[in-house]
Amino acid sequence: MFIQTESTPNPATLKFLPGQTVLEAGTADFPSAEAGEKSPLAKRIFAVNGVTGVFLGNDFVTVTKSDDVQWDHIKPAILGAVMEHYQSGQPVIGADATPASGHAEHTGEDAEVVNQIKDLLDSRVRPAVAQDGGDITFHGFDRGVVYLHMQGACAGCPSSTLTLKMGIENLLRHYIPEVTEVRPVAV
């Protein structure tokens, strides 16, 4: 098994590409070792000292490290954990956990606008963000303000504010006049 790695815009996050499907559908965000208990793969990666977050996508695993650890010191152990997992035959996610589909549900008078927002996020934003090892999902819409949840490499990324304001906000405002602003939300 050959696992490739890619840097992300977030220096604390590295993207691991195992060359096979990680999740069939959706994503899974494990911002702590406790949350990672639901995933045999995440649990193995969290066993590496200095790992602070694991995010699973369709064909990648994004790992976030603490600031006091260097990638050169923990990258081999993470590669070993990923390889060991795939050789074990265990599932990526335990039977009691399910990957997130992404967007929060929204009903009411703004349902048509929200569906347009979700469609643009799915077609234009999420594929680009996945290239960087993260995900951005719809969280809410209230009086022109779109609330988005950032995961994986996007969470805590130094360029995330710029991405939200200059990229996503401009895109949504261009196509959907009802949108006036985009704000991040922590879940």
ABEGO torsion letter per residue (X at the ends): XBBBBBBBABAABBBBBAGBBABABEBBBBABAAAAAABAAAAAAAABBGBABBBBBAABBBBBBBAABBAAAAAAAAAAAAAAAAAAGBBABBAABBBBAGBBBBBEAAAAAAAAAAAAAAAAAAAAAAAAGBBBBBABBBGGBBBBBBBEAABGBAAAAAAAAAAAAAAAAAABAABABBBBBBX
